[in-house]
Structures are given as C-alpha cells and as structure tokens.
Amino acid sequence: MANTGTFILDHGPGQGRRAATTVPDTHVCVVTTDQLVSDVPEAVARLIETGASTRPLTRISGPSATSDIELDRVEGVHGPRSLRVVIAG
C-alpha cells in the first residue's frame, strides 16, 4: 500500500513460509507494479477479489518496537530490522 508503506503477504505461491519473513535481519520484498495499491480499502478489495483473503495474512509496515519497564524503546525486536523493496516492471 503506497500510502502507508505496508506490505501484505497472503502466503500464496512464490511467497514462501511465514517464518522466512520474520527470522532474517533483512527482508527483501520483490513486487510487480500490478501488485501496488494506494490504500487499505483498495488492498482489502484486491485480497477479496483474488480469493487471497481466505488465507492467513501477514502485514509488514516496518520494524517492530517494544519498550521495557523504564520505557526505553527498542526497534526490530521481532522480525526484520530492515526492509528492502524491489519494484519490477
């Protein structure tokens, strides 16, 4: 989704296992221009249209963050610390 920089993995063919998206330090995501949508409503409509909404979905919007009891914020605790996006033709 262009407005929020969010990716949705529907775990269909070619997307690999869910664990593969959360374990590496760097996540590389390759998308085609026809997979790009502008916002959440358009993404949900596309997922329903393609039948992907019936599969488990993983949304990726950036590194995770958490705080300890002293409110010291730490990013990238769960999942990749960085995301690289390749947009193909």
Biopython code that builds the backbone (N, CA, C, O; Angstrom):
import numpy as np
from Bio.PDB.StructureBuilder import StructureBuilder

atoms = [
    (1, "MET", "N", (0.841, -1.171, 0.000)),
    (1, "MET", "CA", (0.000, 0.000, 0.000)),
    (1, "MET", "C", (0.888, 1.237, 0.000)),
    (1, "MET", "O", (1.679, 1.452, 0.918)),
    (2, "ALA", "N", (0.747, 2.018, -1.013)),
    (2, "ALA", "CA", (1.623, 3.176, -1.189)),
    (2, "ALA", "C", (1.472, 4.209, -0.078)),
    (2, "ALA", "O", (2.463, 4.802, 0.347)),
    (3, "ASN", "N", (0.253, 4.435, 0.399)),
    (3, "ASN", "CA", (0.038, 5.484, 1.407)),
    (3, "ASN", "C", (0.713, 5.192, 2.741)),
    (3, "ASN", "O", (1.158, 6.115, 3.424)),
    (4, "THR", "N", (0.791, 3.932, 3.116)),
    (4, "THR", "CA", (1.351, 3.586, 4.426)),
    (4, "THR", "C", (2.670, 2.830, 4.340)),
    (4, "THR", "O", (3.334, 2.633, 5.358)),
    (5, "GLY", "N", (3.060, 2.404, 3.139)),
    (5, "GLY", "CA", (4.275, 1.607, 3.001)),
    (5, "GLY", "C", (4.111, 0.206, 3.561)),
    (5, "GLY", "O", (5.085, -0.418, 3.983)),
    (6, "THR", "N", (2.882, -0.288, 3.568)),
    (6, "THR", "CA", (2.590, -1.600, 4.133)),
    (6, "THR", "C", (2.558, -2.667, 3.051)),
    (6, "THR", "O", (2.054, -2.442, 1.950)),
    (7, "PHE", "N", (3.108, -3.841, 3.383)),
    (7, "PHE", "CA", (3.045, -4.998, 2.501)),
    (7, "PHE", "C", (2.131, -6.020, 3.138)),
    (7, "PHE", "O", (2.106, -6.173, 4.359)),
    (8, "ILE", "N", (1.384, -6.717, 2.308)),
    (8, "ILE", "CA", (0.573, -7.823, 2.806)),
    (8, "ILE", "C", (1.038, -9.073, 2.093)),
    (8, "ILE", "O", (0.995, -9.151, 0.865)),
    (9, "LEU", "N", (1.478, -10.043, 2.857)),
    (9, "LEU", "CA", (1.823, -11.344, 2.307)),
    (9, "LEU", "C", (0.623, -12.250, 2.516)),
    (9, "LEU", "O", (0.161, -12.428, 3.643)),
    (10, "ASP", "N", (0.112, -12.831, 1.416)),
    (10, "ASP", "CA", (-1.032, -13.727, 1.544)),
    (10, "ASP", "C", (-0.598, -15.188, 1.565)),
    (10, "ASP", "O", (-1.438, -16.087, 1.612)),
    (11, "HIS", "N", (0.699, -15.424, 1.531)),
    (11, "HIS", "CA", (1.298, -16.745, 1.642)),
    (11, "HIS", "C", (0.831, -17.679, 0.540)),
    (11, "HIS", "O", (0.692, -18.887, 0.732)),
    (12, "GLY", "N", (0.593, -17.079, -0.623)),
    (12, "GLY", "CA", (0.282, -17.862, -1.808)),
    (12, "GLY", "C", (1.570, -18.339, -2.456)),
    (12, "GLY", "O", (2.650, -18.181, -1.887)),
    (13, "PRO", "N", (1.464, -18.920, -3.638)),
    (13, "PRO", "CA", (2.647, -19.422, -4.351)),
    (13, "PRO", "C", (3.702, -18.328, -4.552)),
    (13, "PRO", "O", (3.372, -17.198, -4.911)),
    (14, "GLY", "N", (4.946, -18.668, -4.322)),
    (14, "GLY", "CA", (6.044, -17.743, -4.537)),
    (14, "GLY", "C", (6.365, -16.838, -3.356)),
    (14, "GLY", "O", (7.313, -16.057, -3.430)),
    (15, "GLN", "N", (5.604, -16.919, -2.269)),
    (15, "GLN", "CA", (5.848, -16.043, -1.130)),
    (15, "GLN", "C", (6.584, -16.722, 0.013)),
    (15, "GLN", "O", (7.007, -16.051, 0.954)),
    (16, "GLY", "N", (6.741, -18.001, -0.046)),
    (16, "GLY", "CA", (7.498, -18.700, 0.995)),
    (16, "GLY", "C", (6.728, -18.854, 2.289)),
    (16, "GLY", "O", (5.567, -18.460, 2.398)),
    (17, "ARG", "N", (7.395, -19.430, 3.254)),
    (17, "ARG", "CA", (6.788, -19.684, 4.562)),
    (17, "ARG", "C", (6.794, -18.415, 5.405)),
    (17, "ARG", "O", (7.656, -17.552, 5.238)),
    (18, "ARG", "N", (5.829, -18.309, 6.306)),
    (18, "ARG", "CA", (5.714, -17.122, 7.157)),
    (18, "ARG", "C", (6.977, -16.910, 7.988)),
    (18, "ARG", "O", (7.420, -15.774, 8.158)),
    (19, "ALA", "N", (7.556, -17.982, 8.502)),
    (19, "ALA", "CA", (8.760, -17.854, 9.333)),
    (19, "ALA", "C", (9.900, -17.195, 8.564)),
    (19, "ALA", "O", (10.722, -16.494, 9.153)),
    (20, "ALA", "N", (9.952, -17.413, 7.273)),
    (20, "ALA", "CA", (11.025, -16.827, 6.464)),
    (20, "ALA", "C", (10.923, -15.307, 6.403)),
    (20, "ALA", "O", (11.904, -14.638, 6.077)),
    (21, "THR", "N", (9.752, -14.752, 6.711)),
    (21, "THR", "CA", (9.581, -13.299, 6.669)),
    (21, "THR", "C", (9.885, -12.636, 8.004)),
    (21, "THR", "O", (10.012, -11.414, 8.066)),
    (22, "THR", "N", (10.002, -13.413, 9.072)),
    (22, "THR", "CA", (10.197, -12.818, 10.391)),
    (22, "THR", "C", (11.551, -13.119, 11.008)),
    (22, "THR", "O", (11.948, -12.453, 11.964)),
    (23, "VAL", "N", (12.264, -14.096, 10.492)),
    (23, "VAL", "CA", (13.531, -14.501, 11.089)),
    (23, "VAL", "C", (14.734, -13.702, 10.590)),
    (23, "VAL", "O", (15.566, -13.315, 11.411)),
    (24, "PRO", "N", (14.873, -13.431, 9.275)),
    (24, "PRO", "CA", (16.074, -12.749, 8.782)),
    (24, "PRO", "C", (16.210, -11.324, 9.314)),
    (24, "PRO", "O", (15.216, -10.680, 9.649)),
    (25, "ASP", "N", (17.435, -10.846, 9.386)),
    (25, "ASP", "CA", (17.689, -9.476, 9.820)),
    (25, "ASP", "C", (17.241, -8.478, 8.750)),
    (25, "ASP", "O", (16.819, -7.367, 9.068)),
    (26, "THR", "N", (17.337, -8.882, 7.481)),
    (26, "THR", "CA", (16.904, -8.036, 6.368)),
    (26, "THR", "C", (15.887, -8.801, 5.545)),
    (26, "THR", "O", (16.116, -9.951, 5.173)),
    (27, "HIS", "N", (14.759, -8.159, 5.260)),
    (27, "HIS", "CA", (13.706, -8.751, 4.442)),
    (27, "HIS", "C", (13.738, -8.057, 3.097)),
    (27, "HIS", "O", (13.649, -6.831, 3.029)),
    (28, "VAL", "N", (13.865, -8.829, 2.017)),
    (28, "VAL", "CA", (13.826, -8.289, 0.665)),
    (28, "VAL", "C", (12.493, -8.687, 0.050)),
    (28, "VAL", "O", (12.167, -9.871, -0.027)),
    (29, "CYS", "N", (11.732, -7.706, -0.383)),
    (29, "CYS", "CA", (10.407, -7.936, -0.948)),
    (29, "CYS", "C", (10.417, -7.479, -2.399)),
    (29, "CYS", "O", (10.724, -6.322, -2.688)),
    (30, "VAL", "N", (10.082, -8.386, -3.314)),
    (30, "VAL", "CA", (10.009, -8.050, -4.732)),
    (30, "VAL", "C", (8.537, -7.998, -5.117)),
    (30, "VAL", "O", (7.810, -8.976, -4.943)),
    (31, "VAL", "N", (8.096, -6.856, -5.641)),
    (31, "VAL", "CA", (6.712, -6.681, -6.075)),
    (31, "VAL", "C", (6.696, -6.206, -7.514)),
    (31, "VAL", "O", (7.645, -5.583, -7.992)),
    (32, "THR", "N", (5.611, -6.507, -8.191)),
    (32, "THR", "CA", (5.431, -6.005, -9.550)),
    (32, "THR", "C", (4.491, -4.804, -9.497)),
    (32, "THR", "O", (3.732, -4.646, -8.541)),
    (33, "THR", "N", (4.543, -3.980, -10.502)),
    (33, "THR", "CA", (3.739, -2.760, -10.491)),
    (33, "THR", "C", (2.239, -3.057, -10.412)),
    (33, "THR", "O", (1.483, -2.251, -9.869)),
    (34, "ASP", "N", (1.801, -4.195, -10.941)),
    (34, "ASP", "CA", (0.376, -4.523, -10.877)),
    (34, "ASP", "C", (-0.058, -4.970, -9.480)),
    (34, "ASP", "O", (-1.254, -5.116, -9.227)),
    (35, "GLN", "N", (0.890, -5.188, -8.575)),
    (35, "GLN", "CA", (0.563, -5.563, -7.202)),
    (35, "GLN", "C", (0.433, -4.343, -6.293)),
    (35, "GLN", "O", (0.001, -4.475, -5.148)),
    (36, "LEU", "N", (0.795, -3.173, -6.778)),
    (36, "LEU", "CA", (0.735, -1.960, -5.965)),
    (36, "LEU", "C", (-0.692, -1.420, -5.884)),
    (36, "LEU", "O", (-1.411, -1.384, -6.883)),
    (37, "VAL", "N", (-1.084, -1.009, -4.700)),
    (37, "VAL", "CA", (-2.380, -0.344, -4.487)),
    (37, "VAL", "C", (-2.118, 0.917, -3.678)),
    (37, "VAL", "O", (-1.039, 1.084, -3.109)),
    (38, "SER", "N", (-3.103, 1.799, -3.629)),
    (38, "SER", "CA", (-2.868, 3.073, -2.954)),
    (38, "SER", "C", (-3.129, 3.046, -1.459)),
    (38, "SER", "O", (-2.422, 3.711, -0.702)),
    (39, "ASP", "N", (-4.135, 2.289, -1.013)),
    (39, "ASP", "CA", (-4.505, 2.372, 0.398)),
    (39, "ASP", "C", (-5.131, 1.063, 0.903)),
    (39, "ASP", "O", (-5.264, 0.096, 0.154)),
    (40, "VAL", "N", (-5.505, 1.055, 2.172)),
    (40, "VAL", "CA", (-6.040, -0.152, 2.817)),
    (40, "VAL", "C", (-7.329, -0.637, 2.145)),
    (40, "VAL", "O", (-7.423, -1.826, 1.841)),
    (41, "PRO", "N", (-8.327, 0.223, 1.898)),
    (41, "PRO", "CA", (-9.542, -0.279, 1.260)),
    (41, "PRO", "C", (-9.283, -0.957, -0.091)),
    (41, "PRO", "O", (-9.897, -1.976, -0.406)),
    (42, "GLU", "N", (-8.380, -0.390, -0.878)),
    (42, "GLU", "CA", (-8.056, -0.991, -2.173)),
    (42, "GLU", "C", (-7.356, -2.336, -1.979)),
    (42, "GLU", "O", (-7.610, -3.279, -2.728)),
    (43, "ALA", "N", (-6.486, -2.429, -0.987)),
    (43, "ALA", "CA", (-5.793, -3.698, -0.712)),
    (43, "ALA", "C", (-6.777, -4.775, -0.282)),
    (43, "ALA", "O", (-6.700, -5.910, -0.752)),
    (44, "VAL", "N", (-7.705, -4.425, 0.612)),
    (44, "VAL", "CA", (-8.694, -5.396, 1.080)),
    (44, "VAL", "C", (-9.572, -5.854, -0.084)),
    (44, "VAL", "O", (-9.858, -7.044, -0.216)),
    (45, "ALA", "N", (-9.996, -4.921, -0.917)),
    (45, "ALA", "CA", (-10.814, -5.281, -2.078)),
    (45, "ALA", "C", (-10.062, -6.231, -2.998)),
    (45, "ALA", "O", (-10.644, -7.191, -3.505)),
    (46, "ARG", "N", (-8.780, -5.978, -3.220)),
    (46, "ARG", "CA", (-7.977, -6.848, -4.085)),
    (46, "ARG", "C", (-7.821, -8.235, -3.469)),
    (46, "ARG", "O", (-7.895, -9.238, -4.178)),
    (47, "LEU", "N", (-7.607, -8.301, -2.159)),
    (47, "LEU", "CA", (-7.480, -9.599, -1.489)),
    (47, "LEU", "C", (-8.767, -10.412, -1.610)),
    (47, "LEU", "O", (-8.718, -11.622, -1.830)),
    (48, "ILE", "N", (-9.903, -9.760, -1.469)),
    (48, "ILE", "CA", (-11.188, -10.445, -1.596)),
    (48, "ILE", "C", (-11.409, -10.895, -3.041)),
    (48, "ILE", "O", (-11.843, -12.018, -3.293)),
    (49, "GLU", "N", (-11.106, -10.009, -3.975)),
    (49, "GLU", "CA", (-11.291, -10.286, -5.405)),
    (49, "GLU", "C", (-10.480, -11.501, -5.859)),
    (49, "GLU", "O", (-10.958, -12.313, -6.651)),
    (50, "THR", "N", (-9.266, -11.618, -5.357)),
    (50, "THR", "CA", (-8.382, -12.713, -5.780)),
    (50, "THR", "C", (-8.552, -13.973, -4.940)),
    (50, "THR", "O", (-7.954, -15.003, -5.250)),
    (51, "GLY", "N", (-9.350, -13.910, -3.891)),
    (51, "GLY", "CA", (-9.541, -15.071, -3.023)),
    (51, "GLY", "C", (-8.459, -15.227, -1.983)),
    (51, "GLY", "O", (-8.491, -16.175, -1.198)),
    (52, "ALA", "N", (-7.495, -14.314, -1.958)),
    (52, "ALA", "CA", (-6.387, -14.413, -1.008)),
    (52, "ALA", "C", (-6.820, -14.119, 0.418)),
    (52, "ALA", "O", (-6.109, -14.457, 1.364)),
    (53, "SER", "N", (-7.984, -13.491, 0.583)),
    (53, "SER", "CA", (-8.446, -13.143, 1.936)),
    (53, "SER", "C", (-8.801, -14.375, 2.760)),
    (53, "SER", "O", (-9.010, -14.270, 3.969)),
    (54, "THR", "N", (-8.869, -15.532, 2.126)),
    (54, "THR", "CA", (-9.195, -16.765, 2.857)),
    (54, "THR", "C", (-7.952, -17.415, 3.468)),
    (54, "THR", "O", (-8.068, -18.352, 4.258)),
    (55, "ARG", "N", (-6.771, -16.923, 3.109)),
    (55, "ARG", "CA", (-5.509, -17.451, 3.655)),
    (55, "ARG", "C", (-5.031, -16.563, 4.796)),
    (55, "ARG", "O", (-5.461, -15.415, 4.909)),
    (56, "PRO", "N", (-4.138, -17.087, 5.648)),
    (56, "PRO", "CA", (-3.537, -16.220, 6.680)),
    (56, "PRO", "C", (-2.790, -15.071, 6.016)),
    (56, "PRO", "O", (-2.138, -15.269, 4.991)),
    (57, "LEU", "N", (-2.876, -13.885, 6.583)),
    (57, "LEU", "CA", (-2.236, -12.702, 6.019)),
    (57, "LEU", "C", (-1.217, -12.144, 6.999)),
    (57, "LEU", "O", (-1.463, -12.104, 8.204)),
    (58, "THR", "N", (-0.074, -11.715, 6.481)),
    (58, "THR", "CA", (0.943, -11.054, 7.289)),
    (58, "THR", "C", (1.102, -9.641, 6.751)),
    (58, "THR", "O", (1.386, -9.446, 5.569)),
    (59, "ARG", "N", (0.918, -8.661, 7.619)),
    (59, "ARG", "CA", (1.091, -7.258, 7.225)),
    (59, "ARG", "C", (2.424, -6.755, 7.766)),
    (59, "ARG", "O", (2.743, -6.945, 8.939)),
    (60, "ILE", "N", (3.195, -6.113, 6.897)),
    (60, "ILE", "CA", (4.507, -5.614, 7.277)),
    (60, "ILE", "C", (4.516, -4.110, 7.030)),
    (60, "ILE", "O", (4.378, -3.657, 5.893)),
    (61, "SER", "N", (4.680, -3.339, 8.108)),
    (61, "SER", "CA", (4.690, -1.880, 7.972)),
    (61, "SER", "C", (5.981, -1.252, 8.457)),
    (61, "SER", "O", (6.126, -0.030, 8.405)),
    (62, "GLY", "N", (6.888, -2.028, 8.911)),
    (62, "GLY", "CA", (8.148, -1.510, 9.434)),
    (62, "GLY", "C", (8.613, -2.380, 10.571)),
    (62, "GLY", "O", (7.952, -3.360, 10.916)),
    (63, "PRO", "N", (9.728, -2.043, 11.152)),
    (63, "PRO", "CA", (10.245, -2.873, 12.239)),
    (63, "PRO", "C", (9.332, -2.816, 13.464)),
    (63, "PRO", "O", (8.690, -1.801, 13.734)),
    (64, "SER", "N", (9.291, -3.917, 14.188)),
    (64, "SER", "CA", (8.510, -3.928, 15.421)),
    (64, "SER", "C", (9.192, -3.046, 16.454)),
    (64, "SER", "O", (10.366, -2.701, 16.320)),
    (65, "ALA", "N", (8.453, -2.694, 17.465)),
    (65, "ALA", "CA", (9.019, -1.872, 18.534)),
    (65, "ALA", "C", (8.427, -2.313, 19.864)),
    (65, "ALA", "O", (7.283, -2.762, 19.937)),
    (66, "THR", "N", (9.213, -2.177, 20.892)),
    (66, "THR", "CA", (8.750, -2.501, 22.235)),
    (66, "THR", "C", (9.459, -1.586, 23.220)),
    (66, "THR", "O", (10.467, -0.963, 22.886)),
    (67, "SER", "N", (8.939, -1.508, 24.414)),
    (67, "SER", "CA", (9.569, -0.712, 25.473)),
    (67, "SER", "C", (9.654, -1.550, 26.738)),
    (67, "SER", "O", (8.775, -2.366, 27.018)),
    (68, "ASP", "N", (10.716, -1.341, 27.496)),
    (68, "ASP", "CA", (10.834, -2.054, 28.764)),
    (68, "ASP", "C", (10.135, -1.247, 29.863)),
    (68, "ASP", "O", (9.475, -0.247, 29.578)),
    (69, "ILE", "N", (10.277, -1.671, 31.085)),
    (69, "ILE", "CA", (9.599, -1.031, 32.217)),
    (69, "ILE", "C", (9.991, 0.433, 32.384)),
    (69, "ILE", "O", (9.223, 1.229, 32.924)),
    (70, "GLU", "N", (11.189, 0.783, 31.917)),
    (70, "GLU", "CA", (11.659, 2.172, 32.004)),
    (70, "GLU", "C", (11.323, 2.969, 30.751)),
    (70, "GLU", "O", (11.781, 4.099, 30.580)),
    (71, "LEU", "N", (10.512, 2.366, 29.872)),
    (71, "LEU", "CA", (10.058, 2.993, 28.629)),
    (71, "LEU", "C", (11.194, 3.285, 27.652)),
    (71, "LEU", "O", (11.110, 4.223, 26.860)),
    (72, "ASP", "N", (12.258, 2.479, 27.710)),
    (72, "ASP", "CA", (13.320, 2.575, 26.716)),
    (72, "ASP", "C", (12.861, 1.827, 25.463)),
    (72, "ASP", "O", (12.703, 0.607, 25.488)),
    (73, "ARG", "N", (12.652, 2.553, 24.381)),
    (73, "ARG", "CA", (12.134, 1.965, 23.146)),
    (73, "ARG", "C", (13.235, 1.236, 22.399)),
    (73, "ARG", "O", (14.345, 1.747, 22.248)),
    (74, "VAL", "N", (12.917, 0.033, 21.932)),
    (74, "VAL", "CA", (13.831, -0.775, 21.131)),
    (74, "VAL", "C", (13.077, -1.204, 19.880)),
    (74, "VAL", "O", (11.979, -1.754, 19.975)),
    (75, "GLU", "N", (13.659, -0.957, 18.704)),
    (75, "GLU", "CA", (13.017, -1.340, 17.450)),
    (75, "GLU", "C", (13.652, -2.597, 16.892)),
    (75, "GLU", "O", (14.813, -2.901, 17.163)),
    (76, "GLY", "N", (12.867, -3.323, 16.103)),
    (76, "GLY", "CA", (13.379, -4.507, 15.420)),
    (76, "GLY", "C", (13.549, -5.717, 16.307)),
    (76, "GLY", "O", (14.363, -6.590, 16.006)),
    (77, "VAL", "N", (12.801, -5.791, 17.394)),
    (77, "VAL", "CA", (12.920, -6.918, 18.309)),
    (77, "VAL", "C", (12.336, -8.180, 17.692)),
    (77, "VAL", "O", (12.930, -9.255, 17.787)),
    (78, "HIS", "N", (11.183, -8.053, 17.068)),
    (78, "HIS", "CA", (10.504, -9.178, 16.448)),
    (78, "HIS", "C", (10.468, -8.936, 14.953)),
    (78, "HIS", "O", (9.806, -8.010, 14.485)),
    (79, "GLY", "N", (11.163, -9.750, 14.216)),
    (79, "GLY", "CA", (11.156, -9.606, 12.765)),
    (79, "GLY", "C", (12.349, -8.829, 12.258)),
    (79, "GLY", "O", (13.238, -8.458, 13.024)),
    (80, "PRO", "N", (12.361, -8.583, 10.942)),
    (80, "PRO", "CA", (13.498, -7.922, 10.307)),
    (80, "PRO", "C", (13.740, -6.512, 10.819)),
    (80, "PRO", "O", (12.800, -5.788, 11.147)),
    (81, "ARG", "N", (15.014, -6.128, 10.885)),
    (81, "ARG", "CA", (15.373, -4.775, 11.278)),
    (81, "ARG", "C", (15.309, -3.819, 10.089)),
    (81, "ARG", "O", (15.139, -2.611, 10.256)),
    (82, "SER", "N", (15.446, -4.377, 8.892)),
    (82, "SER", "CA", (15.366, -3.524, 7.703)),
    (82, "SER", "C", (14.599, -4.240, 6.600)),
    (82, "SER", "O", (14.548, -5.469, 6.542)),
    (83, "LEU", "N", (14.008, -3.436, 5.732)),
    (83, "LEU", "CA", (13.200, -3.946, 4.634)),
    (83, "LEU", "C", (13.698, -3.300, 3.354)),
    (83, "LEU", "O", (13.847, -2.080, 3.282)),
    (84, "ARG", "N", (13.949, -4.104, 2.367)),
    (84, "ARG", "CA", (14.377, -3.612, 1.046)),
    (84, "ARG", "C", (13.277, -3.989, 0.061)),
    (84, "ARG", "O", (12.803, -5.125, 0.055)),
    (85, "VAL", "N", (12.876, -3.040, -0.761)),
    (85, "VAL", "CA", (11.795, -3.257, -1.719)),
    (85, "VAL", "C", (12.342, -3.120, -3.140)),
    (85, "VAL", "O", (13.042, -2.159, -3.460)),
    (86, "VAL", "N", (12.015, -4.090, -3.978)),
    (86, "VAL", "CA", (12.374, -4.052, -5.379)),
    (86, "VAL", "C", (11.066, -4.046, -6.156)),
    (86, "VAL", "O", (10.267, -4.975, -6.037)),
    (87, "ILE", "N", (10.841, -2.994, -6.957)),
    (87, "ILE", "CA", (9.635, -2.915, -7.780)),
    (87, "ILE", "C", (10.023, -3.291, -9.211)),
    (87, "ILE", "O", (10.842, -2.627, -9.847)),
    (88, "ALA", "N", (9.412, -4.371, -9.699)),
    (88, "ALA", "CA", (9.744, -4.885, -11.023)),
    (88, "ALA", "C", (8.628, -4.549, -12.004)),
    (88, "ALA", "O", (7.444, -4.733, -11.719)),
    (89, "GLY", "N", (9.037, -4.054, -13.161)),
    (89, "GLY", "CA", (8.231, -3.725, -14.310)),
    (89, "GLY", "C", (6.791, -3.749, -14.191)),
    (89, "GLY", "O", (6.086, -3.470, -15.161)),
]
sb = StructureBuilder()
sb.init_structure("model")
sb.init_model(0)
sb.init_chain("A")
sb.init_seg("    ")
for serial, (resi, resn, name, xyz) in enumerate(atoms, 1):
    if name == "N":
        sb.init_residue(resn, " ", resi, " ")
    sb.init_atom(name, np.array(xyz, "f"), 0.0, 1.0, " ", f" {name:<3s}", serial, name[0])
structure = sb.get_structure()
